[in-house]
């Protein structure tokens, strides 16, 4: 059974896929209040931020992604977005 962080991530992914940015925002805000957000959340939080034109948040969350989560295809994207 999904609970806690996994359920929060599933809900965020569903809201993003459905284009329900208002509902996704509520999930992102709750995730951002966590003392240390789960790194698996960060790409989806960044996706929401990009779609909401919150580019500073997008940049910050992409910059927090651990290198171990970055595929070869994603590394250039993260480098682009995290340059000052």
C-alpha positions in Angstrom: 0.0 0.0 0.0 1.3 3.4 -0.9 1.6 5.9 2.0 3.5 9.0 2.9 6.2 10.1 0.4 5.3 7.5 -2.3 1.7 8.5 -2.3 2.6 12.2 -2.5 4.8 11.5 -5.5 2.1 9.5 -7.2 -0.5 12.2 -6.7 1.9 14.9 -8.0 2.7 12.8 -11.1 -1.0 12.2 -11.7 -1.9 15.9 -11.4 0.9 16.8 -13.8 -0.2 14.2 -16.3 -3.8 15.4 -16.1 -2.8 19.0 -16.5 -4.3 19.8 -13.1 -1.7 22.4 -12.1 -3.8 23.8 -9.2 -3.9 20.4 -7.5 -0.2 19.8 -8.4 0.7 23.1 -6.8 -0.8 21.9 -3.5 1.3 18.8 -3.6 4.4 20.8 -4.5 3.9 23.2 -1.7 3.5 20.4 0.8 6.6 18.7 -0.5 8.6 22.0 -0.4 7.7 22.3 3.3 9.4 19.0 4.1 12.7 19.5 6.0 14.5 17.5 3.4 12.5 16.7 0.3 12.9 13.2 -1.2 15.3 13.6 -4.2 12.9 11.5 -6.3 10.4 14.3 -6.0 12.7 17.0 -7.4 12.3 16.4 -11.1 8.5 16.5 -10.8 8.6 19.6 -8.5 10.9 21.2 -11.2 8.4 20.2 -13.9 5.6 21.9 -12.1 7.7 25.0 -11.5 8.6 25.2 -15.2 5.0 24.9 -16.3 3.9 27.4 -13.7 6.6 29.8 -15.0 8.4 29.7 -11.6 11.8 29.4 -13.3 13.8 30.3 -10.2 12.2 27.3 -8.3 12.8 25.1 -11.4 16.5 26.0 -11.4 16.8 25.5 -7.6 15.1 22.1 -7.6 17.1 20.8 -10.6 20.3 22.0 -8.9 19.4 19.9 -5.8 19.2 16.7 -7.9 21.9 14.2 -6.8 24.3 13.1 -9.6 23.2 9.5 -9.1 19.7 10.4 -10.4 20.9 12.1 -13.6 20.8 10.0 -16.7 23.2 10.9 -19.6 20.3 12.6 -21.4 19.3 14.6 -18.4 22.7 15.9 -17.4 22.9 18.6 -20.1 19.4 19.8 -19.2 20.4 20.2 -15.6 23.6 21.9 -16.5 21.8 24.4 -18.6 19.2 25.2 -16.0 21.6 25.4 -13.1 24.1 27.8 -14.7 24.1 31.2 -13.1 
